[in-house]
Amino acid sequence: MAKIVAVGTLWGQEITTTVTNDDGSTKVLFDGKENRVLLRDLDAMTRLAPTMANGYNPEAGTMLAYYNSLSTNFYNKLKKIEVEGELEEIPTYEGANLY
């Protein structure tokens, strides 16, 4: 099971975001609760997040996409982010394809 815990300031409030992936099911909690508004905002920010390593954009809804967004553009100010377990790998080469 992979887990991301991020703490940051959003709209003047400190918010802890926890993203877990257990058996392929991703769950996002804000301060320990589900919040459809914040989840909608986070999902929107994953589409706007900067590319990762050599122009890679992780697939929406993945742990890597949430990590990228939480660490770059979701919070007004990120205080800390921690990862337990392993996230998806960023592909580098697949035959002749470069990502």
N, C-alpha and C positions, 0 to 999 in steps of 0.2 A: 504494500500500500504506500503510495506517495502522498505527501502532505506539504502544503505551502502555508506558512503563517506570515502575514504581512501586517505591519502596524504603521499607520500614517494619519495625517490630518487631511480631512476632506470637508469642505464648507465650514471650517472652523471647529470641527469636532474630531476627536481622535477615534478612529475606527480600526478594529482588528478584523482582518479578512482571513478566513480559513478555507482553503480549497483542498479537498481530498478526492482521491481516485481509488475506489475499492472495486475490484472485479470489473473494470471498464466503465463504471458509473461515476461521473464527476459531480461532486456536491460542493456548493459555495455557500458559506455562512458569513454574515456580517455581525460582529459582536455576539456570536453564538446563535443567531437567529436567521431564518430565511428573510430576504427582503427583495421583493420583485423589482422595485425601483432601482436600487443599487446594482442588482444583477443585470438589469437592462443597460445601465450606464457602463458597467464593467465590460459587458459583451460588446457594446459600441466602441469602447476604448481599445479592445483587442483588435478591432479592424483598423484603428487609427494608429496603433503602436508602431514605432520604427522597426525596420527590418532587423533581423538578428544575423550574426556571422555570415558575411559574404552575401547579403541580400536575401536571406531565407525568411519567409513569412510562415509561422506555424499555423496549422489548421485551426480554425475557430473552435472553441469548446475544449481544446486539449489543455493539459496541464502546462505545457510549454507556452502556449498562447496566454494563459492566465499569468504565468510567471513573468513573461515579457511585459504585459500591460501593467501588472502591479508594480514592477520594478522601474517602469519608465514614465507612464502617463496617467495612471488612474488617480493617484493621490495628488493633492496640492503639494504636500511635503511627505516623503517617505521617511519613516524613522528606522525601521528595520524590516528585513525579510529573511526568513529561514526556510530551508527545504529539508524535509526528512524523506529518505528513500531516494529513488532516482526518477528523473523526468525523462521524457522521450529524447532521443539523440537527434541532433541536427545533422541531416544528411550532408555529406561532402561530395563524394563521387559515387556514381552508379554507372559503371561502364564508361561510356563517353559523355554522359550527362553531368553537368556541373550545376549544383544548386546554390 
